[in-house]
Amino acid sequence: MLSVAPLFLFPYCAPRTIAVVLLFLSLIAAFWIFLEPSRRSDELLHGARVRVFDSVRKDPLFWVFAVLAAYGAVRWLNDGVATVFYPAETVWRVRPPKVDGLPGSANGAGILPFATVVAVATVVTGCRHALGKAARICFAATASLLAGVAALSVLWACRCGQPAALASLGISWDSASFAGAAFGLHFIGGIAAIAALPELKWTKSLLLFSFAAGACGCGLFFFAPALVSFSFSSAALLVALASFVYVWMTQRPPDVLKCFAAVVLSVAIGVGIALAAAPQPAIDARLADFADGFFPEGFSALRTRLSEIAAAIWRDRVWVGAGAGSMPLEIKYCAMPADWAAWGGVAPKAVPNGWWQILAERGIIGIVALAVPLATMLATLVVRIVRSRGVRAFLPLAFCGVAAAALPAAETFVDSSLLRPETLTAAGAYLALAASSFPAAKRKNDEDEN
């Protein structure tokens, strides 16, 4: 639930409310990780708890997240970034945080990044240490199912005319942040989970798994731009094809047909949800986006100009940036008369190039804060692959994890969806599951319980 909670809340709740929910759910999930982990064959619950605690304690990534959480707490508490008037100079400027030189944030903008770090740390730790083989697959299936329910609930609220839900359907490059990226990750996770149906003898759940993938695909279509929808759909197709090959090699040939039928059914369910739950104007608008091309007119000029502004801001504060949430303020301050004319008098709220936005708001340390956990999990994946020769692994989750790392990183060149809590938690979870799918060679009595 922690990894998908923001998908239920994003149309209705303020960032502070979402942050509080994430912190409480993280506390509950942390208790679960150490009190009810998956048990191996002939392992008592106490032994499983001790094993997981010892594994977490020795995991460098856990301590990396602890440092990042402390850093995020400092950034949250060191707020105060705002636009103020300086009478002595008779100019408006963006005020630095309370303690200049330390990482800061705009008023009210620091708590959600802090809560996001805590949530990602909790989800990744659980996926790396507390889940056995069947539990890992169940996590992917359950996460995609809950994300699908979230997509259906928001679309149905739109159908009923709920104003906040209807506003979430608008694809605005001015904000350059889209919940559809998270739906896309869970869509791919749902496709990978379908490949487990014959392996775990869960064939009776075929309809449920198909609904999960189809509803997530529907959420991707309605809550992401055309380019993002196309990219994630293409990746889902590649994961599906690779998973079919895996099922063909490890199971009976008829099992491939079952998986293929489940994927086809998921497409049909997604189309059915779109027609039954989404308002017709929203369907027409999304189809028009695909027909008109991936980017709106003037996107390249907008992206170039905002990237120039972000670069200028970053050069003033290379290491810690101007502060989380400061970009809407900085854009207004740095805009020239020609910019206001091009923007129609309304300043964009974000840079349609997430990497420049991260540098401008969070500096080099912000990039490092993203790169270090990613590099650690990728290194774990490579090491596990090398050491797992002769050990059977569930490869569809590995395919999903690679896609979960590559797609958000590529998408960040055109938007800042990577910074959303639902995107980071989903990407971290699937990448952690990918590495855990290649267990190191163990004694027979230490193998994961199926």
Backbone hydrogen bonds, N-H to C=O, Kabsch-Sander energy under -0.5 kcal/mol:
donor,donor_aa,acceptor,acceptor_aa,energy
4,V,1,M,-0.9
5,A,1,M,-1.5
7,L,4,V,-1.4
8,F,4,V,-0.7
8,F,5,A,-1.3
9,L,5,A,-0.9
10,F,6,P,-2.5
12,Y,9,L,-1.4
13,C,9,L,-2.6
18,I,14,A,-2.1
19,A,15,P,-2.4
20,V,16,R,-2.2
21,V,17,T,-2.2
22,L,18,I,-2.4
23,L,19,A,-2.3
24,F,20,V,-2.2
25,L,21,V,-2.6
26,S,22,L,-2.3
27,L,23,L,-1.7
28,I,24,F,-1.9
29,A,25,L,-2.9
30,A,26,S,-2.5
31,F,27,L,-1.8
32,W,28,I,-2.0
33,I,29,A,-2.4
34,F,30,A,-1.4
35,L,31,F,-1.9
36,E,32,W,-2.7
38,S,130,A,-2.7
41,S,447,E,-1.3
43,E,40,R,-2.0
48,A,44,L,-2.1
49,R,45,L,-2.4
50,V,46,H,-2.4
51,R,47,G,-2.5
52,V,48,A,-2.6
53,F,49,R,-2.5
54,D,50,V,-2.5
55,S,51,R,-2.4
56,V,52,V,-2.8
57,R,53,F,-2.4
58,K,54,D,-1.5
59,D,56,V,-1.1
62,F,59,D,-0.6
63,W,59,D,-1.1
64,V,60,P,-2.0
65,F,61,L,-2.5
66,A,62,F,-1.8
67,V,63,W,-2.1
68,L,64,V,-2.3
69,A,65,F,-2.7
70,A,66,A,-2.0
71,Y,67,V,-2.5
72,G,68,L,-2.7
73,A,69,A,-2.1
74,V,70,A,-2.0
75,R,71,Y,-2.2
76,W,72,G,-2.2
77,L,73,A,-2.5
78,N,74,V,-2.2
79,D,77,L,-1.5
81,V,105,S,-1.8
82,A,95,R,-0.7
84,V,82,A,-0.6
84,V,93,R,-2.9
86,Y,91,V,-3.1
89,E,86,Y,-0.6
90,T,86,Y,-1.3
91,V,86,Y,-1.3
93,R,84,V,-2.7
95,R,82,A,-4.0
95,R,93,R,-0.7
98,K,79,D,-2.2
100,D,98,K,-0.7
102,L,99,V,-1.7
105,S,78,N,-1.2
106,A,324,A,-2.9
107,N,81,V,-1.2
109,A,106,A,-2.5
114,F,110,G,-1.5
115,A,111,I,-2.7
116,T,112,L,-2.5
117,V,113,P,-2.0
118,V,114,F,-2.0
119,A,115,A,-2.6
120,V,116,T,-2.9
121,A,117,V,-2.5
122,T,118,V,-2.1
123,V,119,A,-2.7
124,V,120,V,-2.8
125,T,121,A,-2.2
126,G,122,T,-2.3
127,C,123,V,-2.4
128,R,124,V,-2.1
129,H,125,T,-1.9
130,A,126,G,-2.1
134,A,449,E,-0.8
136,R,132,G,-2.4
137,I,133,K,-1.9
138,C,134,A,-2.5
139,F,135,A,-2.3
140,A,136,R,-2.0
141,A,137,I,-2.4
142,T,138,C,-3.0
143,A,139,F,-3.0
144,S,140,A,-2.0
145,L,141,A,-2.1
146,L,142,T,-2.8
147,A,143,A,-2.5
148,G,144,S,-2.2
149,V,145,L,-2.2
150,A,146,L,-2.3
151,A,147,A,-2.3
152,L,148,G,-2.5
153,S,149,V,-2.6
154,V,150,A,-2.2
155,L,151,A,-2.4
156,W,152,L,-2.4
157,A,153,S,-2.0
158,C,154,V,-2.0
159,R,155,L,-2.3
160,C,156,W,-1.7
161,G,158,C,-1.5
162,Q,157,A,-2.7
166,L,162,Q,-2.5
167,A,163,P,-2.2
168,S,164,A,-1.3
169,L,165,A,-0.6
169,L,166,L,-1.0
170,G,167,A,-1.2
172,S,170,G,-1.0
173,W,171,I,-0.6
175,S,172,S,-0.8
176,A,172,S,-1.3
180,G,223,F,-2.5
181,A,178,F,-1.1
182,A,179,A,-1.0
183,F,179,A,-1.4
184,G,180,G,-2.4
185,L,181,A,-1.9
186,H,182,A,-2.2
187,F,183,F,-2.0
188,I,184,G,-2.0
189,G,185,L,-2.3
190,G,186,H,-2.4
191,I,187,F,-1.8
192,A,188,I,-2.2
193,A,189,G,-2.0
194,I,190,G,-1.6
195,A,191,I,-1.0
196,A,193,A,-1.6
197,L,194,I,-1.6
200,L,196,A,-2.6
202,W,197,L,-2.5
205,S,202,W,-2.2
206,L,203,T,-1.8
209,F,205,S,-2.6
210,S,206,L,-2.4
211,F,207,L,-2.3
212,A,208,L,-2.2
213,A,209,F,-2.3
214,G,210,S,-2.6
215,A,211,F,-2.9
216,C,212,A,-1.9
217,G,213,A,-2.3
218,C,214,G,-1.9
219,G,215,A,-2.1
220,L,216,C,-2.4
221,F,217,G,-2.0
222,F,218,C,-1.9
223,F,219,G,-2.1
224,A,220,L,-0.5
227,L,294,F,-0.6
229,S,225,P,-2.6
230,F,226,A,-2.6
231,S,227,L,-2.5
232,F,228,V,-2.6
233,S,229,S,-2.2
234,S,230,F,-2.3
235,A,231,S,-2.2
236,A,232,F,-2.4
237,L,233,S,-2.0
238,L,234,S,-2.1
239,V,235,A,-2.6
240,A,236,A,-2.4
241,L,237,L,-2.5
242,A,238,L,-2.6
243,S,239,V,-2.3
244,F,240,A,-2.3
245,V,241,L,-1.9
246,Y,242,A,-2.0
247,V,243,S,-2.8
248,W,244,F,-2.6
249,M,245,V,-2.0
250,T,246,Y,-1.7
251,Q,247,V,-2.7
255,D,252,R,-1.5
256,V,252,R,-0.7
256,V,253,P,-1.2
257,L,253,P,-0.9
258,K,254,P,-1.5
259,C,255,D,-2.2
260,F,256,V,-2.7
261,A,257,L,-2.6
262,A,258,K,-2.2
263,V,259,C,-2.2
264,V,260,F,-2.5
265,L,261,A,-2.5
266,S,262,A,-2.0
267,V,263,V,-1.8
268,A,264,V,-2.1
269,I,265,L,-2.6
270,G,266,S,-2.4
271,V,267,V,-2.3
272,G,268,A,-2.3
273,I,269,I,-2.8
274,A,270,G,-2.2
275,L,271,V,-2.2
276,A,272,G,-2.2
277,A,273,I,-3.0
278,A,273,I,-0.8
278,A,274,A,-0.9
282,A,279,P,-0.5
283,I,279,P,-1.7
284,D,280,Q,-2.6
285,A,281,P,-2.3
286,R,282,A,-2.3
287,L,283,I,-2.4
288,A,284,D,-2.2
289,D,285,A,-1.7
290,F,286,R,-1.6
291,A,287,L,-2.0
292,D,288,A,-2.4
293,G,289,D,-0.7
299,F,296,P,-1.7
302,L,298,G,-2.1
303,R,299,F,-3.0
304,T,300,S,-2.4
305,R,301,A,-2.4
306,L,302,L,-2.4
307,S,303,R,-2.0
308,E,304,T,-1.8
309,I,305,R,-2.1
310,A,306,L,-2.5
311,A,307,S,-2.3
312,A,308,E,-2.1
313,I,309,I,-2.2
314,W,310,A,-2.5
315,R,311,A,-2.0
316,D,312,A,-0.8
316,D,313,I,-0.8
317,R,313,I,-0.9
317,R,314,W,-0.7
321,G,317,R,-1.2
322,A,360,A,-3.0
323,G,361,E,-2.1
324,A,104,G,-2.2
326,S,323,G,-1.9
329,L,326,S,-0.6
330,E,326,S,-2.6
331,I,327,M,-2.7
332,K,328,P,-1.2
333,Y,329,L,-1.8
334,C,330,E,-2.6
335,A,331,I,-1.4
339,D,336,M,-0.6
340,W,336,M,-2.0
341,A,337,P,-1.9
342,A,338,A,-2.1
343,W,339,D,-2.4
344,G,341,A,-0.8
345,G,340,W,-2.6
346,V,343,W,-1.1
347,A,345,G,-0.5
349,K,174,D,-1.8
350,A,174,D,-1.5
353,N,351,V,-1.8
354,G,412,T,-1.8
354,G,415,D,-1.1
355,W,412,T,-1.0
356,W,353,N,-0.7
357,Q,353,N,-1.8
358,I,354,G,-2.6
359,L,355,W,-2.1
360,A,356,W,-2.6
361,E,357,Q,-2.6
362,R,358,I,-3.0
363,G,358,I,-0.7
363,G,359,L,-1.5
364,I,318,V,-2.2
365,I,319,W,-2.1
366,G,362,R,-1.2
367,I,363,G,-1.5
368,V,364,I,-2.5
369,A,365,I,-2.4
370,L,366,G,-1.1
371,A,367,I,-2.5
372,V,368,V,-2.8
374,L,370,L,-1.4
375,A,371,A,-3.1
376,T,372,V,-2.5
377,M,373,P,-2.5
378,L,374,L,-2.5
379,A,375,A,-2.5
380,T,376,T,-2.3
381,L,377,M,-2.1
382,V,378,L,-2.5
383,V,379,A,-2.7
384,R,380,T,-2.6
385,I,381,L,-2.3
386,V,382,V,-2.2
387,R,383,V,-2.4
388,S,384,R,-1.1
389,R,386,V,-0.7
391,V,388,S,-2.5
392,R,390,G,-0.5
394,F,437,S,-0.6
395,L,393,A,-1.2
397,L,394,F,-0.8
398,A,394,F,-0.7
398,A,395,L,-0.6
399,F,395,L,-2.4
400,C,396,P,-2.2
401,G,397,L,-2.2
402,V,398,A,-2.1
403,A,399,F,-2.0
404,A,400,C,-2.4
405,A,401,G,-1.3
406,A,402,V,-2.5
407,L,403,A,-2.6
409,A,405,A,-0.9
410,A,406,A,-2.3
411,E,407,L,-2.9
412,T,408,P,-1.6
413,F,410,A,-1.6
414,V,411,E,-2.3
415,D,411,E,-1.3
416,S,176,A,-3.7
419,L,416,S,-1.4
420,R,417,S,-1.7
424,L,420,R,-2.3
425,T,421,P,-2.4
426,A,422,E,-1.4
427,A,423,T,-2.7
428,G,424,L,-2.6
429,A,425,T,-2.2
430,Y,426,A,-2.4
431,L,427,A,-2.1
432,A,428,G,-2.1
433,L,429,A,-2.4
434,A,430,Y,-1.9
435,A,431,L,-1.7
436,S,432,A,-2.2
437,S,433,L,-1.1
438,F,435,A,-1.6
441,A,387,R,-0.7
446,D,443,R,-2.2
447,E,444,K,-1.2
